[in-house]
Amino acid sequence: MAAYAGPVLPRRRAALAAALALAGTAALAGCGEGPGDASGAPAALVDRAEEITADLTDEVPGIDGVEVTYRGPSEASAGRRATWWIDVGPALDGDEATAAQKLLAREADGLAWDAWYQDGPRTGDLPARRSVHAPPGLIAADAFAIAHSPGVVEATIDGARSSVRTTFGHDLVRVAQAVREGGTPLARLAAAQDTVATGDGGPPATEAMQMLADLRDAPGFVGVAYDDRTLAGSGARSGAGRVEVVVADRDAARAVAGTLDAGGWAEASHPIAYTVRVGATPPAQAARAAGGDLTGWVSRRDPDGGTPAADTDASEPCGTFTGKALGQDAASGRRWITLALTNGGTATCTLDGAPELTFGTLSGGTADVGVTHEAVHLSEAGRATGPVAVAPGATARVELSWRGGSTALDPDVTTRIGVRVAAGTPDVEVSLADQAAAGAPTSLDLLDGGSVDVGAWYAPAAP
C-alpha cells in the first residue's frame, strides 16, 4: 500500500494541489513507475483523488489532515481502491466525519473507495488510536460516541471486527450498554491489560460485562477472559459461553469459584462455563475447555439441568497442582530444565508417562513447539520409572531438553510453560518470569518452530 506524503494540512485548493503534486513527483522519481503514483494507481484515479481531497479540506471545517492510499491489483488498473484517512481532531467529531462522508459519497461516485476517520494521524499501516472505518454510505451515529466515550483509550470501529479497550473495569458495563442500544457490532471489549471479552460480532451482554468488572475486584485477581462464541463441542455445551479467571493462589481460586457459583450473571438460555486457575499471567482468551477442564457453571446454571459441578478437589485429585522451574543446565548447544509440580489438594494423585506441554511467549502468544517423549536425564540417573503416586503436599518432577535457538535478533522467547499433569485437568502454569529459586531462568531459548524432548514423571530422591 502506497500513499502520498502526508498528512496534508493546507485548506486552500492551490496549496494542497501543489503539495500533492510535489509528493507524487518525488515518489515517481524514486520508483520509476508509469502514469499515476508510486503505488501503481492509474493517473486518472490519482488526479480525481487530489480534487476530492482538496474539496474535503475546503468545504468541511475542522479537518486536521487528509491522506490517501491505494490498494488492489498490482498492475495499474481501474480496479484499485482509494482509501481516505481523515483526521477530524482529538474529539473524533462525528458531525465533521458525517459531512466528509457525504462529500465523498457525492464526489467519489463511480470510484472504489472507503474512509477512516481518526483522532490523529495513523501509525504505519494502522489507524490512529481511536478510529472509525466507513465504507460508502452513512456512518452509524453511535460509532463515534462509543469510540470517544469516557474511559475508552483505544477503539477501532470496523464492522464485525470492531474492538474497544477501556481504562477501568466499570467502563466495560457502560460501553456494553451503549453498544447494545446503538447496534454497532463489537468483536472485542477489553479493560486495561488484564481483561478481555470476545464475541461473535453481536452486542455483548451487559450482565457478562458486570461479571468481569466484579471479578477484577476479587482478592488475588490476575486476569480474566470471556468468550461468548460457541463453545467447542456438541450437545448441551454447544452455544455456551466460557470464562477463564487467573488468580494468584489457591485460596483466591476457591473464593472466585464460589463467587461465580453464587453470582446472578448467567441466564438459563445462555449458560457460561467457568475455569479458575492459579497463575501469574492474564489469559489472552478463554480456554476452549472440554470435559474435565470445566470447573463449574456460572450461577450454577448447568445446561444439562443436573447438579452443579463438584469442587475440583473432591472430583479430580490431580486438578490442584502448582509448579515451578528448579534450574537449567547447558552443554554443546543443548539445554535441560527440571519442572517440579506440587500436589496442593487433599487426595493422592497418580501420574504416569509424560505430561502434555504448551509454551507461552514473552509477547503473550503461544510458540509452536514439537514435542517428543524421550528419556531425558539431567540428574538422578538410574531412578525408578513407572507411575508416581503424589501425596498431598508432595512433589513430582519432569525434565525437558532442547537445542537452544538463536537469540541474536531478540526473538519471542518462552516465558511460561503450561503443564497438563493428567487428562481432563486444567494446565498448571509455570511462569519463568516469577521464579525465585536460585539458578532458575526467567526465559528459555525454546522458540517457535523448535522441538523439545520431554521425560517421564519421577519422584525426587529422599533427602
Backbone hydrogen bonds, N-H to C=O, Kabsch-Sander energy under -0.5 kcal/mol:
donor,donor_aa,acceptor,acceptor_aa,energy
2,A,70,Y,-0.8
4,Y,68,V,-1.4
8,V,66,V,-2.1
9,L,7,P,-0.5
16,L,12,R,-2.4
17,A,13,R,-2.8
18,A,14,A,-2.2
19,A,15,A,-2.2
20,L,16,L,-2.6
21,A,17,A,-2.6
22,L,18,A,-2.3
23,A,19,A,-2.3
24,G,20,L,-2.8
25,T,21,A,-2.3
26,A,22,L,-2.2
27,A,23,A,-2.1
28,L,24,G,-2.4
29,A,25,T,-2.4
30,G,26,A,-1.4
31,C,27,A,-1.4
32,G,28,L,-3.1
37,D,41,A,-0.8
40,G,37,D,-2.0
46,V,42,P,-2.1
47,D,43,A,-2.9
48,R,44,A,-2.2
49,A,45,L,-2.5
50,E,46,V,-2.1
51,E,47,D,-1.9
52,I,48,R,-2.3
53,T,49,A,-2.6
54,A,50,E,-2.3
55,D,51,E,-2.0
56,L,52,I,-2.2
57,T,53,T,-2.0
58,D,54,A,-1.7
59,E,55,D,-2.8
60,V,56,L,-1.9
63,I,60,V,-0.9
64,D,62,G,-0.5
64,D,87,D,-2.9
65,G,87,D,-1.0
66,V,8,V,-1.3
67,E,85,W,-1.8
69,T,83,T,-2.2
70,Y,2,A,-1.5
71,R,81,R,-1.8
77,S,75,E,-1.2
80,R,77,S,-1.3
81,R,71,R,-3.7
82,A,112,A,-2.6
83,T,69,T,-2.8
84,W,114,D,-2.2
85,W,67,E,-3.4
85,W,83,T,-0.5
86,I,84,W,-0.7
86,I,116,W,-3.2
87,D,65,G,-2.7
87,D,85,W,-0.6
88,V,86,I,-0.8
88,V,118,Q,-2.2
92,L,89,G,-2.3
93,D,88,V,-0.9
97,A,93,D,-1.8
98,T,94,G,-2.4
99,A,95,D,-2.1
100,A,96,E,-2.4
101,Q,97,A,-2.6
102,K,98,T,-2.1
103,L,99,A,-1.9
104,L,100,A,-2.5
105,A,101,Q,-2.6
106,R,102,K,-1.8
107,E,103,L,-3.0
108,A,104,L,-2.8
111,L,108,A,-2.5
113,W,111,L,-0.7
114,D,82,A,-1.5
115,A,134,A,-2.1
116,W,84,W,-2.9
117,Y,132,V,-2.8
118,Q,86,I,-2.5
118,Q,116,W,-0.5
119,D,130,R,-1.6
123,T,126,L,-1.9
124,G,122,R,-0.6
126,L,123,T,-2.4
131,S,155,A,-2.3
132,V,117,Y,-2.6
133,H,157,I,-3.1
134,A,115,A,-3.4
143,A,140,A,-1.4
144,F,140,A,-0.5
145,A,141,A,-0.7
146,I,142,D,-2.4
147,A,143,A,-2.1
148,H,144,F,-1.8
149,S,146,I,-1.3
152,V,149,S,-1.9
153,V,151,G,-0.5
153,V,165,R,-2.3
154,E,165,R,-1.7
155,A,129,R,-2.3
156,T,163,S,-2.8
157,I,131,S,-2.5
158,D,156,T,-0.9
161,R,158,D,-2.0
162,S,159,G,-1.6
163,S,156,T,-2.1
164,V,188,R,-2.1
165,R,154,E,-2.9
166,T,190,A,-2.9
167,T,151,G,-1.9
171,D,168,F,-1.0
172,L,169,G,-1.6
173,V,169,G,-0.5
174,R,170,H,-1.1
175,V,171,D,-2.6
176,A,172,L,-2.5
177,Q,173,V,-2.3
178,A,174,R,-2.2
179,V,175,V,-2.6
180,R,176,A,-2.4
181,E,177,Q,-2.3
182,G,178,A,-2.5
183,G,179,V,-2.8
187,A,162,S,-2.5
188,R,162,S,-1.4
189,L,197,A,-2.5
190,A,164,V,-2.5
191,A,195,T,-1.8
192,A,166,T,-3.0
194,D,191,A,-1.1
195,T,191,A,-1.3
196,V,224,V,-1.7
197,A,189,L,-2.5
198,T,226,Y,-2.8
199,G,187,A,-2.2
201,G,186,L,-0.6
209,M,205,A,-1.7
210,Q,206,T,-2.1
211,M,207,E,-1.8
212,L,208,A,-1.9
213,A,209,M,-2.4
214,D,210,Q,-2.5
215,L,211,M,-2.5
216,R,212,L,-1.7
217,D,214,D,-1.2
218,A,215,L,-1.8
221,F,218,A,-1.7
222,V,246,V,-2.5
223,G,246,V,-1.8
224,V,194,D,-2.5
225,A,244,E,-2.3
226,Y,196,V,-2.7
227,D,242,R,-2.9
228,D,198,T,-3.3
231,L,240,A,-0.7
237,R,234,S,-1.0
238,S,235,G,-1.3
240,A,237,R,-2.0
241,G,271,P,-2.4
242,R,227,D,-1.9
243,V,273,A,-2.6
244,E,225,A,-2.7
245,V,275,T,-2.7
246,V,223,G,-3.0
247,V,277,R,-2.3
248,A,220,G,-2.0
253,A,249,D,-1.9
254,R,250,R,-2.3
255,A,251,D,-2.1
256,V,252,A,-2.5
257,A,253,A,-2.5
258,G,254,R,-2.2
259,T,255,A,-2.0
260,L,256,V,-2.6
261,D,257,A,-2.1
262,A,258,G,-2.0
263,G,259,T,-2.3
267,E,270,H,-0.7
270,H,267,E,-1.4
273,A,241,G,-2.6
274,Y,296,G,-2.5
275,T,243,V,-2.0
277,R,245,V,-2.5
279,G,247,V,-2.5
289,A,287,A,-2.3
293,D,290,A,-1.8
294,L,291,G,-1.5
295,T,274,Y,-2.0
296,G,274,Y,-0.8
298,V,272,I,-2.9
299,S,260,L,-3.2
300,R,297,W,-2.4
301,R,298,V,-1.6
302,D,300,R,-1.2
305,G,302,D,-2.2
314,A,311,D,-0.8
315,S,311,D,-2.1
316,E,312,T,-2.9
319,G,316,E,-1.9
322,T,342,T,-1.8
324,K,340,A,-1.9
326,L,338,T,-2.7
327,G,338,T,-0.6
328,Q,439,G,-0.7
329,D,336,W,-2.3
331,A,334,R,-1.8
334,R,331,A,-2.2
335,R,402,W,-3.0
336,W,329,D,-2.4
337,I,400,L,-2.0
338,T,327,G,-1.4
339,L,398,V,-2.9
340,A,324,K,-2.8
341,L,396,A,-2.9
342,T,322,T,-2.7
343,N,394,A,-2.5
344,G,320,T,-1.8
344,G,342,T,-0.8
349,C,390,V,-2.4
351,L,349,C,-0.6
351,L,388,V,-3.0
356,E,420,R,-1.1
358,T,418,G,-1.9
359,F,367,A,-0.5
360,G,416,R,-2.5
361,T,365,G,-2.4
362,L,413,V,-2.0
364,G,361,T,-1.6
367,A,359,F,-2.8
369,V,367,A,-1.1
370,G,450,G,-2.6
372,T,452,V,-2.4
374,E,372,T,-0.9
374,E,454,V,-0.6
376,V,374,E,-0.7
377,H,375,A,-0.5
378,L,376,V,-0.6
383,R,380,E,-1.3
388,V,351,L,-3.4
389,A,387,P,-0.5
390,V,349,C,-3.5
390,V,388,V,-0.7
391,A,389,A,-0.8
393,G,343,N,-3.3
394,A,391,A,-2.5
396,A,341,L,-2.5
397,R,458,Y,-2.9
398,V,339,L,-2.0
400,L,337,I,-2.6
401,S,453,D,-2.1
402,W,335,R,-1.6
404,G,333,G,-2.3
404,G,402,W,-0.6
405,G,445,D,-2.4
410,D,407,T,-1.5
413,V,411,P,-1.4
414,T,444,L,-1.9
415,T,360,G,-2.3
416,R,360,G,-1.5
417,I,430,V,-2.2
418,G,358,T,-2.5
419,V,417,I,-0.5
419,V,428,V,-2.6
420,R,356,E,-2.9
420,R,418,G,-0.5
421,V,419,V,-0.9
425,T,422,A,-1.4
428,V,419,V,-3.0
429,E,278,V,-0.7
429,E,427,D,-0.6
430,V,417,I,-3.0
430,V,428,V,-0.5
431,S,429,E,-0.7
432,L,415,T,-2.2
432,L,430,V,-0.8
433,A,415,T,-0.9
434,D,431,S,-0.9
435,Q,432,L,-1.7
440,A,437,A,-1.8
444,L,414,T,-2.5
447,L,445,D,-0.9
449,G,368,D,-3.0
450,G,447,L,-2.4
452,V,370,G,-2.6
453,D,401,S,-3.4
454,V,372,T,-2.8
455,G,399,E,-2.7
457,W,353,G,-2.7
458,Y,397,R,-1.9
